[in-house]
Amino acid sequence: MIRKSKIAVLALVASLAAGCAAGLGYNQLDWLIPWYVDGYVDLSGEQRDTLRDHLEPRLEWHREEELARYVALLDGIENDLSGPVEPLTVQGWAQEIIDAAVRVERNMISVGLAFGEDMSDEQMQEFVDSLWERQSEYEQEFLDRSDARYAEDDYDKLKGLLTRFMGRLSSTQKEALREASRDLERFDRAWLDERRGWLHTLEPLLLDRADDWQQTAMVAYESRLRERTPEYHASLDHNLSRISAAFAIVVGQMTPRQHKKARAELDDLRDTLRDLMRHETAALPPCGRSQPETTTRKMECRFWA
């Protein structure tokens, strides 16, 4: 039986990638994470069981190989915090998290493609329609923003991530993040255009499901990663550089209290990962408890219900 705590750690990688790459427009994980499937298409109980069977070996891979990488990353971050932190150091943290998200994405897309064999034509059409509906929602949400709103949204994401790990930020720390946010290149159009092109490539593969369609889809996915335009990567690199420089400034101004909170947060994450590595699972409260639930827990409960 798949343990929900394994899935929670996968969600942690996604959230860390989203937070550390805020402003990059680099949404690593999307419809590929299988617990989102329930939001795109209705599944029967038998199909849920089948999806669990497909997921189990991938989650086992994640527990046995990836968790140690995450612990090593947290150890490295804590060690780096002991001395002056340079922008390239922060950029290295972000890149490791992005690389982890790509590894998860690559494994999860194979799960989704294998499971696609068990979906009816009607379900696959429903799934594709849901993908395009989500694309339209993204375009409406992101492209209608003014440049000022775009910068403010990026600032809020960056501040939220650092506040979570460090506690309340000083005015000079917040100003470093705000200045970086104003200097970020808008990436929403490039990301959405690239995503729309990917959906155009994917749609006929999913709907026709001709011979070797899963292999063709994986080849297309790998090509997607390799063939993004130089302009796409240039904007990505610019934004990552500016964010890393701002993070280095904020970290360089950490107070003793902020240092203490950051180390406590890193310790909590590390303990959770090591517990999963030792015992394979850590018990989570059952769904439906009265205490507040995280977005991840709500998604898990919705899927595994």
C-alpha positions as a Python dict, from the first residue, in 0.01 Angstrom:
ca = {
    (1, 'M'): (0, 0, 0),
    (2, 'I'): (133, 345, -89),
    (3, 'R'): (206, 561, 214),
    (4, 'K'): (79, 915, 204),
    (5, 'S'): (392, 1051, 368),
    (6, 'K'): (593, 949, 63),
    (7, 'I'): (361, 1156, -150),
    (8, 'A'): (391, 1445, 93),
    (9, 'V'): (768, 1451, 44),
    (10, 'L'): (721, 1464, -333),
    (11, 'A'): (493, 1761, -278),
    (12, 'L'): (762, 1916, -59),
    (13, 'V'): (1006, 1901, -350),
    (14, 'A'): (748, 2067, -574),
    (15, 'S'): (680, 2343, -321),
    (16, 'L'): (1050, 2405, -259),
    (17, 'A'): (1115, 2424, -630),
    (18, 'A'): (828, 2666, -675),
    (19, 'G'): (945, 2880, -384),
    (20, 'C'): (1316, 2889, -461),
    (21, 'A'): (1249, 2953, -827),
    (22, 'A'): (980, 3213, -764),
    (23, 'G'): (984, 3472, -1037),
    (24, 'L'): (1149, 3233, -1280),
    (25, 'G'): (823, 3118, -1430),
    (26, 'Y'): (972, 2770, -1411),
    (27, 'N'): (679, 2554, -1306),
    (28, 'Q'): (843, 2212, -1293),
    (29, 'L'): (554, 2000, -1178),
    (30, 'D'): (215, 2034, -1335),
    (31, 'W'): (-41, 1777, -1448),
    (32, 'L'): (232, 1514, -1427),
    (33, 'I'): (191, 1454, -1054),
    (34, 'P'): (-59, 1169, -1035),
    (35, 'W'): (-249, 1293, -731),
    (36, 'Y'): (-366, 1579, -951),
    (37, 'V'): (-531, 1332, -1187),
    (38, 'D'): (-845, 1330, -978),
    (39, 'G'): (-886, 1700, -1049),
    (40, 'Y'): (-874, 1643, -1424),
    (41, 'V'): (-1073, 1324, -1479),
    (42, 'D'): (-1309, 1101, -1282),
    (43, 'L'): (-1157, 764, -1194),
    (44, 'S'): (-1327, 443, -1087),
    (45, 'G'): (-1221, 261, -773),
    (46, 'E'): (-1050, -3, -984),
    (47, 'Q'): (-857, 264, -1173),
    (48, 'R'): (-742, 419, -846),
    (49, 'D'): (-604, 79, -743),
    (50, 'T'): (-430, 48, -1079),
    (51, 'L'): (-275, 391, -1042),
    (52, 'R'): (-147, 294, -699),
    (53, 'D'): (21, -10, -853),
    (54, 'H'): (188, 213, -1111),
    (55, 'L'): (300, 460, -846),
    (56, 'E'): (446, 216, -595),
    (57, 'P'): (783, 143, -764),
    (58, 'R'): (837, 511, -845),
    (59, 'L'): (771, 613, -488),
    (60, 'E'): (1002, 339, -368),
    (61, 'W'): (1273, 481, -595),
    (62, 'H'): (1208, 819, -442),
    (63, 'R'): (1242, 689, -88),
    (64, 'E'): (1555, 488, -155),
    (65, 'E'): (1747, 732, -376),
    (66, 'E'): (1607, 1083, -365),
    (67, 'L'): (1556, 1135, 8),
    (68, 'A'): (1929, 1103, 71),
    (69, 'R'): (1989, 1375, -189),
    (70, 'Y'): (1748, 1607, -7),
    (71, 'V'): (1918, 1545, 327),
    (72, 'A'): (2257, 1619, 170),
    (73, 'L'): (2118, 1942, 25),
    (74, 'L'): (1986, 2052, 365),
    (75, 'D'): (2321, 1963, 525),
    (76, 'G'): (2497, 2174, 263),
    (77, 'I'): (2267, 2470, 317),
    (78, 'E'): (2317, 2456, 693),
    (79, 'N'): (2693, 2438, 648),
    (80, 'D'): (2686, 2732, 406),
    (81, 'L'): (2492, 2939, 659),
    (82, 'S'): (2790, 2917, 894),
    (83, 'G'): (2985, 3163, 681),
    (84, 'P'): (2935, 3436, 421),
    (85, 'V'): (2688, 3326, 156),
    (86, 'E'): (2760, 3430, -202),
    (87, 'P'): (2498, 3457, -480),
    (88, 'L'): (2653, 3159, -660),
    (89, 'T'): (2602, 2953, -344),
    (90, 'V'): (2232, 3039, -336),
    (91, 'Q'): (2207, 2971, -708),
    (92, 'G'): (2354, 2628, -642),
    (93, 'W'): (2081, 2556, -385),
    (94, 'A'): (1809, 2658, -628),
    (95, 'Q'): (1959, 2454, -911),
    (96, 'E'): (1975, 2141, -696),
    (97, 'I'): (1609, 2182, -607),
    (98, 'I'): (1513, 2240, -970),
    (99, 'D'): (1713, 1934, -1074),
    (100, 'A'): (1533, 1728, -810),
    (101, 'A'): (1198, 1847, -943),
    (102, 'V'): (1298, 1747, -1296),
    (103, 'R'): (1396, 1399, -1177),
    (104, 'V'): (1059, 1360, -1006),
    (105, 'E'): (880, 1496, -1311),
    (106, 'R'): (1057, 1254, -1544),
    (107, 'N'): (959, 959, -1328),
    (108, 'M'): (604, 1075, -1279),
    (109, 'I'): (535, 1133, -1646),
    (110, 'S'): (623, 769, -1707),
    (111, 'V'): (362, 675, -1444),
    (112, 'G'): (103, 893, -1612),
    (113, 'L'): (174, 746, -1955),
    (114, 'A'): (158, 390, -1826),
    (115, 'F'): (-169, 462, -1651),
    (116, 'G'): (-306, 619, -1968),
    (117, 'E'): (-339, 272, -2112),
    (118, 'D'): (-616, 204, -1860),
    (119, 'M'): (-820, 514, -1941),
    (120, 'S'): (-1114, 506, -2180),
    (121, 'D'): (-1130, 732, -2484),
    (122, 'E'): (-1391, 941, -2305),
    (123, 'Q'): (-1171, 979, -1999),
    (124, 'M'): (-870, 1075, -2208),
    (125, 'Q'): (-1074, 1338, -2389),
    (126, 'E'): (-1193, 1469, -2053),
    (127, 'F'): (-832, 1478, -1937),
    (128, 'V'): (-712, 1670, -2244),
    (129, 'D'): (-1004, 1913, -2219),
    (130, 'S'): (-911, 1975, -1856),
    (131, 'L'): (-551, 2048, -1955),
    (132, 'W'): (-666, 2313, -2202),
    (133, 'E'): (-908, 2457, -1949),
    (134, 'R'): (-624, 2491, -1700),
    (135, 'Q'): (-409, 2654, -1969),
    (136, 'S'): (-681, 2913, -2030),
    (137, 'E'): (-709, 2977, -1657),
    (138, 'Y'): (-334, 3031, -1630),
    (139, 'E'): (-334, 3270, -1924),
    (140, 'Q'): (-619, 3472, -1782),
    (141, 'E'): (-466, 3480, -1433),
    (142, 'F'): (-109, 3564, -1532),
    (143, 'L'): (-124, 3764, -1855),
    (144, 'D'): (-379, 4015, -1731),
    (145, 'R'): (-132, 4139, -1470),
    (146, 'S'): (38, 4474, -1509),
    (147, 'D'): (416, 4488, -1479),
    (148, 'A'): (372, 4637, -1134),
    (149, 'R'): (141, 4354, -1028),
    (150, 'Y'): (385, 4100, -1170),
    (151, 'A'): (670, 4245, -964),
    (152, 'E'): (453, 4260, -652),
    (153, 'D'): (349, 3895, -692),
    (154, 'D'): (712, 3789, -724),
    (155, 'Y'): (803, 3994, -418),
    (156, 'D'): (527, 3829, -216),
    (157, 'K'): (650, 3481, -317),
    (158, 'L'): (1010, 3554, -231),
    (159, 'K'): (923, 3720, 99),
    (160, 'G'): (685, 3438, 190),
    (161, 'L'): (949, 3170, 135),
    (162, 'L'): (1216, 3345, 341),
    (163, 'T'): (971, 3443, 614),
    (164, 'R'): (873, 3080, 651),
    (165, 'F'): (1234, 2978, 712),
    (166, 'M'): (1371, 3288, 886),
    (167, 'G'): (1078, 3457, 1052),
    (168, 'R'): (999, 3828, 1020),
    (169, 'L'): (1230, 4012, 782),
    (170, 'S'): (1384, 4352, 846),
    (171, 'S'): (1305, 4652, 628),
    (172, 'T'): (1645, 4630, 456),
    (173, 'Q'): (1598, 4259, 388),
    (174, 'K'): (1256, 4323, 237),
    (175, 'E'): (1392, 4607, 27),
    (176, 'A'): (1656, 4375, -122),
    (177, 'L'): (1379, 4138, -229),
    (178, 'R'): (1163, 4419, -362),
    (179, 'E'): (1449, 4562, -568),
    (180, 'A'): (1520, 4221, -716),
    (181, 'S'): (1152, 4172, -797),
    (182, 'R'): (1143, 4500, -989),
    (183, 'D'): (1445, 4387, -1192),
    (184, 'L'): (1307, 4047, -1293),
    (185, 'E'): (1219, 3991, -1657),
    (186, 'R'): (859, 3895, -1722),
    (187, 'F'): (855, 3527, -1791),
    (188, 'D'): (486, 3440, -1780),
    (189, 'R'): (429, 3485, -2155),
    (190, 'A'): (732, 3274, -2247),
    (191, 'W'): (632, 3001, -2003),
    (192, 'L'): (270, 2995, -2116),
    (193, 'D'): (364, 2993, -2486),
    (194, 'E'): (602, 2705, -2426),
    (195, 'R'): (338, 2520, -2225),
    (196, 'R'): (77, 2575, -2496),
    (197, 'G'): (317, 2433, -2755),
    (198, 'W'): (371, 2128, -2535),
    (199, 'L'): (-3, 2068, -2508),
    (200, 'H'): (-37, 2090, -2886),
    (201, 'T'): (232, 1822, -2914),
    (202, 'L'): (83, 1607, -2643),
    (203, 'E'): (-285, 1621, -2739),
    (204, 'P'): (-278, 1396, -3051),
    (205, 'L'): (-52, 1146, -2875),
    (206, 'L'): (-298, 1111, -2587),
    (207, 'L'): (-612, 1103, -2799),
    (208, 'D'): (-490, 871, -3076),
    (209, 'R'): (-279, 640, -2860),
    (210, 'A'): (-123, 482, -3166),
    (211, 'D'): (147, 214, -3146),
    (212, 'D'): (435, 316, -2916),
    (213, 'W'): (252, 633, -2815),
    (214, 'Q'): (404, 631, -2465),
    (215, 'Q'): (757, 610, -2603),
    (216, 'T'): (680, 886, -2853),
    (217, 'A'): (548, 1104, -2572),
    (218, 'M'): (863, 1048, -2364),
    (219, 'V'): (1082, 1139, -2660),
    (220, 'A'): (874, 1455, -2708),
    (221, 'Y'): (910, 1538, -2340),
    (222, 'E'): (1288, 1504, -2350),
    (223, 'S'): (1297, 1717, -2664),
    (224, 'R'): (1091, 1977, -2486),
    (225, 'L'): (1356, 2006, -2216),
    (226, 'R'): (1642, 2030, -2468),
    (227, 'E'): (1490, 2260, -2727),
    (228, 'R'): (1370, 2558, -2530),
    (229, 'T'): (1481, 2876, -2704),
    (230, 'P'): (1794, 3075, -2615),
    (231, 'E'): (1567, 3366, -2519),
    (232, 'Y'): (1379, 3138, -2280),
    (233, 'H'): (1700, 3029, -2107),
    (234, 'A'): (1843, 3382, -2107),
    (235, 'S'): (1542, 3515, -1915),
    (236, 'L'): (1553, 3218, -1682),
    (237, 'D'): (1923, 3272, -1608),
    (238, 'H'): (1875, 3645, -1555),
    (239, 'N'): (1595, 3591, -1304),
    (240, 'L'): (1780, 3317, -1119),
    (241, 'S'): (2086, 3542, -1094),
    (242, 'R'): (1887, 3834, -953),
    (243, 'I'): (1696, 3620, -704),
    (244, 'S'): (2014, 3448, -587),
    (245, 'A'): (2185, 3784, -533),
    (246, 'A'): (1889, 3911, -330),
    (247, 'F'): (1875, 3594, -120),
    (248, 'A'): (2248, 3626, -50),
    (249, 'I'): (2192, 3981, 77),
    (250, 'V'): (1905, 3873, 300),
    (251, 'V'): (2097, 3576, 439),
    (252, 'G'): (2401, 3796, 496),
    (253, 'Q'): (2188, 4021, 717),
    (254, 'M'): (2037, 3742, 926),
    (255, 'T'): (1997, 3815, 1296),
    (256, 'P'): (2074, 3554, 1564),
    (257, 'R'): (1700, 3492, 1598),
    (258, 'Q'): (1664, 3438, 1224),
    (259, 'H'): (1964, 3203, 1225),
    (260, 'K'): (1803, 3004, 1505),
    (261, 'K'): (1471, 2975, 1323),
    (262, 'A'): (1634, 2881, 993),
    (263, 'R'): (1834, 2604, 1156),
    (264, 'A'): (1525, 2478, 1339),
    (265, 'E'): (1331, 2466, 1010),
    (266, 'L'): (1616, 2280, 839),
    (267, 'D'): (1634, 2037, 1132),
    (268, 'D'): (1260, 1969, 1110),
    (269, 'L'): (1281, 1898, 739),
    (270, 'R'): (1588, 1680, 783),
    (271, 'D'): (1426, 1482, 1067),
    (272, 'T'): (1119, 1417, 854),
    (273, 'L'): (1330, 1294, 563),
    (274, 'R'): (1547, 1072, 780),
    (275, 'D'): (1243, 924, 951),
    (276, 'L'): (1102, 833, 611),
    (277, 'M'): (1435, 680, 511),
    (278, 'R'): (1456, 470, 828),
    (279, 'H'): (1099, 361, 867),
    (280, 'E'): (960, 406, 515),
    (281, 'T'): (665, 597, 652),
    (282, 'A'): (563, 832, 925),
    (283, 'A'): (206, 823, 1044),
    (284, 'L'): (-10, 1114, 934),
    (285, 'P'): (-341, 1213, 1091),
    (286, 'P'): (-636, 1054, 914),
    (287, 'C'): (-830, 1266, 670),
    (288, 'G'): (-1128, 1448, 811),
    (289, 'R'): (-971, 1547, 1144),
    (290, 'S'): (-1085, 1883, 1274),
    (291, 'Q'): (-737, 2037, 1280),
    (292, 'P'): (-637, 2254, 981),
    (293, 'E'): (-493, 2062, 688),
    (294, 'T'): (-232, 2174, 440),
    (295, 'T'): (-310, 2202, 71),
    (296, 'T'): (-101, 1890, 15),
    (297, 'R'): (-301, 1692, 271),
    (298, 'K'): (-627, 1806, 115),
    (299, 'M'): (-506, 1687, -226),
    (300, 'E'): (-396, 1354, -81),
    (301, 'C'): (-726, 1299, 95),
    (302, 'R'): (-921, 1390, -217),
    (303, 'F'): (-724, 1145, -428),
    (304, 'W'): (-700, 848, -194),
    (305, 'A'): (-1057, 873, -64),
}
